[in-house]
Amino acid sequence: MLFRREKRDIRHTLGYTYEWTPEHLGKEQLRPLTFSYDVLGAECLDRLDAISPPGSTRPAPKSPVRNDTAEAPSSQDVGSNKNRSPRRDLYALLEQHHATDPKLNALWTQIHTVPSWVDWDQIKRGQDVFYRYGGPNIVSLTFQSLVGGMGGRRVVETLARTGGFGAKVAKRRLLETFQHILQVTRDLGSIQPDGEGFASSLKVRLLHASVRRRILSLARDRPDYFDLAEWGVPINDLDCIGTVLTFSSALIWIGLPRQGIYLREQEIQDYSALWRWVAYLLGTPTDPWLVDSRRARIMLESLIEADINPSEMSGVLANNILTGLSCQPPTYVSREFLCAEAYWLNGWELSNALGIERPSLYHRALVAGQCLYFMVTCYLYRSIPEWDERKNERVRKFFYKLTVHNKEIGLGTETNFDFQYVPQLGRTTELGHPDGPRLRPGDPERQGLKTLVLASALVAAVAWSGFKASSAIIAAVQVVS
């Protein structure tokens, strides 16, 4: 018929609704990407290790108290204090030796060859987008990208074996991730060749190669340690694409909208371009899946359809993150509030599947108040360029100081992305539990409550004014009649 509508394939997966198109990729179409990985990075790691051998990866002596849970290996885990090799800087090693080794030179040339699609002005605008929506971005990264991202059944099998998501070390592991994000968004020079964000991306790339090599080595000795046929190669191309998407497209299309924040079209293009460049430095395939925001969104939705299927280990890691962040300085937020954040950002279906306890109506209302606060402040500053620029600079400095330099709250010093969380046979991640009771209300909870009270008062005032105006009009009509 002339006016017949074409039937659309609308799908609903774990609280996310999207339209499936012929461009989307099914699970079997994505499967080859689970067996491919950054071969050049892996080969260069072997070369660098030959030049400067890493510390021992032998397990530390067992404590008299059983502790199988995946806590961070201390410095003793990778070599004794007396015999441990000096701290390595893999980027400095690559810079020093690339001219004398063909493989190292190939990697050095690759990362220093800026593709034609890189527009530095656009990259700079993409960095500004991150700080323009700094508060909701951090909330989205924590609860939607990281906590919700644990719903990926394959990915958590690798993460569980590294030991970086035990309840006692999850906070530090997240701070290290945030350091990398802050370094690649700090300023344009930071993400350009030889900048600190540029260098840290290369270090993260080689760290991924270290984890992959270690797990594959253990799997060769004990095939039941890691199911390669089922889960693919550890930290494969699909995993890396998914990681980049959780830091970019997932924020744009899921995390921010669920907090009432909608980016302008130019901001979407700019922020996507920034992460395409970061993906290139990380050795992640960018063509065709990350070439623009539209293709990136299609890939994100394909991954949601194919990969998000929480396992028991998914729940362990997701809950360990919440436990590790609860009642911690500087905000001292309660676990109940963190659970409410997780439900708000991921939806009820996924949060239930991850075993996160249901939040009370009170804590959900606090999250609503927080979202309202973000909406008012972000849209207000965005509308006034001068304010926007000044605020972005303040937020940029504040985030970096708090995350990296603050010894009590943050890392205390810049992490070098060393191979700290070393997989070992017999070590996995177990569910952690809070150490003690909550001490005081958290700052985000108080801010959410204040905003909620103010919003309620404003709505009540507007409603009362409307009622009074309506009453006056009705009275006037009656008099005229």
DABEL-V765666 format. One record per residue. OMEGA is omega in degrees with one decimal (* if undefined). BURIAL is b if it has 16 or more other C-alpha atoms within 10 Angstrom, else e. Layout:
omega/burial
OMEGA/BURIAL
OMEGA/BURIAL
This chain:
omega/burial
-174.9/e
-175.0/e
-179.6/e
178.1/e
176.0/e
-177.4/e
-179.6/e
-179.9/e
179.9/e
-177.3/e
179.4/e
-179.4/e
175.5/e
174.7/b
179.7/e
-178.0/b
-178.0/e
178.2/e
178.9/e
-177.5/b
176.8/e
179.1/e
178.7/e
-176.3/b
177.3/b
-176.1/e
-179.0/e
177.0/e
179.6/e
-171.8/b
179.0/b
179.8/e
178.2/b
179.3/b
174.5/b
-177.5/e
-177.4/b
-176.8/b
-178.9/e
177.7/b
179.8/b
179.9/b
-179.7/e
175.8/b
177.6/b
179.4/b
-178.6/b
177.4/b
177.3/e
179.2/e
-178.7/e
-175.1/e
177.5/e
176.2/b
-179.8/b
174.6/b
176.5/b
-179.4/e
177.1/b
176.3/b
-177.1/e
175.5/e
175.3/e
177.9/e
-179.2/e
178.2/e
180.0/e
-175.3/e
-171.9/b
173.1/b
-177.7/b
173.2/b
176.5/b
179.1/e
178.7/e
-178.7/b
-177.1/b
178.9/b
-178.5/b
-179.7/e
-175.6/e
-172.1/e
-175.4/e
178.1/e
176.4/e
-177.9/e
-177.9/e
169.9/e
-173.6/e
177.7/b
178.7/b
177.4/e
178.8/e
179.7/b
-176.2/e
-169.7/e
-174.2/b
-176.5/b
-176.1/e
-178.9/e
-176.4/e
-179.5/e
178.7/b
178.9/b
177.9/b
178.4/b
179.7/b
179.5/b
-179.3/e
-174.7/e
178.8/b
174.6/e
-175.6/e
-179.3/e
-177.9/e
-177.2/e
179.5/e
175.9/e
-173.3/e
176.4/e
178.4/e
177.8/b
178.9/b
178.0/b
177.6/b
175.9/b
179.4/b
179.2/b
-178.0/b
-176.9/b
176.1/b
179.2/b
-171.9/b
-178.6/b
178.9/b
176.2/b
179.4/b
178.0/b
-179.2/b
179.1/b
-176.7/b
-169.0/b
-179.9/b
-176.8/b
-174.5/b
179.2/b
178.9/b
179.5/b
176.9/b
174.8/b
176.8/b
-172.9/b
-177.4/b
-173.1/b
-175.9/b
178.5/b
174.6/b
-177.8/b
-178.5/b
-177.4/b
178.1/b
-178.4/b
-177.5/b
-177.9/b
165.9/b
-174.2/b
-175.4/b
-177.1/b
-176.5/b
-178.8/b
-180.0/b
178.5/b
178.1/b
178.7/b
177.6/b
175.7/b
179.5/e
178.1/b
179.4/b
179.1/b
-179.5/b
179.9/b
-179.7/b
179.1/b
-170.5/b
175.1/b
-174.7/b
-179.7/b
-177.8/b
-176.3/b
174.9/b
-177.0/b
178.6/e
172.1/e
-175.0/b
175.8/b
175.6/b
-178.9/b
-178.9/b
177.1/b
177.3/b
178.3/b
177.2/b
178.1/b
179.9/b
173.9/b
175.9/b
179.0/b
178.8/b
179.8/b
-179.1/b
-178.2/b
-178.6/b
-179.1/b
178.1/b
178.5/b
178.4/e
-179.9/b
176.3/b
179.0/e
-179.3/e
-175.8/e
-179.6/e
-179.4/e
-178.5/b
-175.3/b
-177.3/e
-178.5/e
-177.3/e
-171.3/e
-178.4/b
178.7/b
177.4/b
-178.6/b
-179.9/b
-177.7/b
-179.9/b
176.2/b
-177.1/b
175.2/b
179.6/b
178.8/b
178.7/b
-179.6/b
178.4/b
178.4/b
-175.7/b
-174.6/b
179.8/b
175.2/b
-174.6/b
-169.3/b
-177.9/b
-172.0/b
-178.7/b
178.2/b
179.3/b
173.0/b
177.8/b
-177.4/e
179.1/b
-179.6/b
172.3/b
-175.1/e
179.9/e
178.1/e
178.4/b
-179.8/b
-177.2/b
-177.9/b
176.9/b
179.3/b
177.1/b
-175.6/b
171.6/b
178.7/b
177.2/b
178.6/b
178.3/b
-179.8/b
-179.6/b
-178.5/b
-179.4/b
177.4/b
-179.4/b
-176.3/b
8.4/e
-165.8/e
-176.4/b
-173.9/b
177.1/b
-175.3/b
-179.1/b
179.6/e
179.3/b
178.8/b
177.9/b
179.3/b
177.2/b
-179.0/b
176.1/b
179.1/b
177.0/b
-179.4/b
-170.8/b
-165.8/b
-175.7/b
-178.0/b
-169.0/b
174.2/b
176.7/b
178.9/e
175.6/b
179.4/b
178.9/b
-177.0/b
179.4/b
-179.5/b
176.0/b
176.4/b
-179.8/b
178.4/b
-178.9/b
-178.4/b
-173.9/b
176.1/b
-179.6/b
175.2/b
8.1/e
-170.5/e
179.3/b
-179.7/b
-179.9/b
175.7/b
179.6/b
179.2/b
178.1/b
177.3/b
177.6/b
175.8/b
-178.4/b
178.8/b
-178.6/b
-175.2/b
-175.1/b
-177.4/b
-174.8/b
-174.5/b
-179.6/e
-179.3/b
176.0/b
-179.3/b
178.3/b
177.5/b
178.2/b
-176.5/b
-176.8/e
-179.2/e
176.6/b
176.3/e
179.5/e
-178.0/e
174.4/b
177.5/b
177.8/b
177.5/b
176.6/b
177.0/b
177.1/b
178.8/b
178.5/b
176.9/b
178.4/b
-178.9/b
-177.7/b
-175.5/e
-177.6/e
-179.3/b
179.1/b
-178.8/e
179.6/b
-176.3/b
-178.8/e
-172.5/e
-178.6/e
177.3/e
-178.4/e
-178.0/b
-179.5/e
-179.9/e
179.5/b
-179.4/b
178.2/e
-178.6/e
-179.9/b
-179.2/b
-178.1/e
-179.5/e
-175.6/b
179.2/b
-177.3/b
-175.1/b
-170.5/b
-168.8/b
-178.4/e
-174.7/e
-177.7/e
-172.6/e
-174.2/b
-177.5/b
-178.1/b
176.4/e
-179.0/e
174.3/e
-179.5/e
-178.0/b
175.7/b
179.7/b
-176.1/b
-172.5/b
-170.5/b
177.2/b
178.2/b
173.6/b
179.1/e
178.8/e
174.2/b
-178.0/b
178.6/b
-179.3/b
178.5/b
-178.8/b
179.3/e
-179.5/b
-175.4/e
-179.1/e
176.0/e
-175.3/e
-176.4/e
179.6/e
179.9/e
179.8/b
178.4/e
178.3/b
178.7/b
179.4/b
178.2/b
179.8/b
178.9/b
-178.9/b
179.8/b
179.3/b
179.8/e
179.5/e
178.9/e
178.8/e
179.6/e
178.3/e
179.3/e
-179.9/e
178.8/e
179.1/e
179.4/e
178.2/e
178.3/e
178.6/e
-179.4/e
179.9/e
179.1/e
179.0/e
179.9/e
179.8/e
179.5/e
178.8/e
-179.9/e
179.0/e
179.9/e
178.7/e
-179.7/e
-179.6/e
*/e
